[in-house]
């Protein structure tokens, strides 16, 4: 019986959860059963884009295990789960081929021969197109929101909050802590010392967070998002 593994992946997003992994694994398992394959392992990357191999630790582990001859086939739900960059996909597929491992798609039928080569290339191109098109739409949405003074580019820096219209404004309570951190730093205290001083005042904050605050020039009111300057009140003034 052919030894097969499943590779599943989902990107970041509000509708992307482990249920996406479960669904992919279920369909891939059904495919394996229909084709007389035995599933010997499952590799899953969560909250990871397919645009690059960077950060896809489970994918890299799968390729390493393929080199070690631990399985004969890889099953993915669709080709875009394997990757959304044609160059990376081609290199990874070649690596599997050299290891004697065949790639299968549970929900897409790719025939053998020249027709299959053309269809597979088309599917890879569509996956990369979708990824790039989505990136441009997201960037455009962020830019248009920024033109209105709104912040939609992730979590606000500590010390800020959003008003009812989505515009950044100072959170007075947290901003006071930010100012205290800068005051202590200017006085010559290092990050561990600042952490201890804050803790003595009942403010529990990790050294890494304090370090990021001290390195963030947005507290000076210098905010640029997707090439657009947002007018935001400064917490720290020179």
Secondary structure in CASP SS format (residue, H / E / C, confidence):
PFRMAT SS
TARGET T0000
AUTHOR 0000-0000-0000
METHOD secondary structure of the structure
MODEL  1
X C 1.00
X E 1.00
X E 1.00
X E 1.00
X E 1.00
X E 1.00
X E 1.00
X E 1.00
X E 1.00
X E 1.00
X C 1.00
X C 1.00
X C 1.00
X C 1.00
X C 1.00
X C 1.00
X C 1.00
X H 1.00
X H 1.00
X H 1.00
X H 1.00
X H 1.00
X H 1.00
X H 1.00
X H 1.00
X H 1.00
X H 1.00
X H 1.00
X H 1.00
X H 1.00
X H 1.00
X H 1.00
X H 1.00
X H 1.00
X C 1.00
X C 1.00
X E 1.00
X E 1.00
X E 1.00
X E 1.00
X E 1.00
X E 1.00
X E 1.00
X E 1.00
X E 1.00
X E 1.00
X C 1.00
X C 1.00
X C 1.00
X C 1.00
X C 1.00
X C 1.00
X C 1.00
X C 1.00
X C 1.00
X C 1.00
X H 1.00
X H 1.00
X H 1.00
X H 1.00
X H 1.00
X H 1.00
X H 1.00
X H 1.00
X H 1.00
X H 1.00
X H 1.00
X C 1.00
X C 1.00
X C 1.00
X C 1.00
X C 1.00
X E 1.00
X E 1.00
X E 1.00
X E 1.00
X C 1.00
X C 1.00
X H 1.00
X H 1.00
X H 1.00
X H 1.00
X C 1.00
X C 1.00
X C 1.00
X H 1.00
X H 1.00
X H 1.00
X H 1.00
X H 1.00
X H 1.00
X H 1.00
X H 1.00
X H 1.00
X H 1.00
X H 1.00
X H 1.00
X H 1.00
X C 1.00
X C 1.00
X C 1.00
X E 1.00
X E 1.00
X E 1.00
X E 1.00
X C 1.00
X C 1.00
X C 1.00
X C 1.00
X C 1.00
X C 1.00
X C 1.00
X C 1.00
X H 1.00
X H 1.00
X H 1.00
X H 1.00
X H 1.00
X H 1.00
X H 1.00
X H 1.00
X H 1.00
X H 1.00
X H 1.00
X H 1.00
X H 1.00
X H 1.00
X H 1.00
X H 1.00
X H 1.00
X H 1.00
X H 1.00
X H 1.00
X H 1.00
X H 1.00
X H 1.00
X H 1.00
X H 1.00
X H 1.00
X H 1.00
X H 1.00
X H 1.00
X H 1.00
X H 1.00
X H 1.00
X H 1.00
X H 1.00
X C 1.00
X C 1.00
X E 1.00
X C 1.00
X C 1.00
X C 1.00
X C 1.00
X C 1.00
X C 1.00
X C 1.00
X C 1.00
X C 1.00
X E 1.00
X E 1.00
X E 1.00
X C 1.00
X C 1.00
X C 1.00
X C 1.00
X E 1.00
X E 1.00
X E 1.00
X E 1.00
X C 1.00
X H 1.00
X H 1.00
X H 1.00
X H 1.00
X H 1.00
X H 1.00
X H 1.00
X H 1.00
X H 1.00
X H 1.00
X H 1.00
X H 1.00
X H 1.00
X H 1.00
X H 1.00
X C 1.00
X C 1.00
X C 1.00
X C 1.00
X H 1.00
X H 1.00
X H 1.00
X H 1.00
X H 1.00
X H 1.00
X H 1.00
X H 1.00
X H 1.00
X H 1.00
X C 1.00
X C 1.00
X C 1.00
X C 1.00
X C 1.00
X C 1.00
X H 1.00
X H 1.00
X H 1.00
X H 1.00
X H 1.00
X H 1.00
X H 1.00
X H 1.00
X H 1.00
X C 1.00
X H 1.00
X H 1.00
X H 1.00
X H 1.00
X C 1.00
X E 1.00
X E 1.00
X E 1.00
X E 1.00
X C 1.00
X C 1.00
X E 1.00
X E 1.00
X E 1.00
X E 1.00
X C 1.00
X C 1.00
X C 1.00
X C 1.00
X C 1.00
X C 1.00
X C 1.00
END
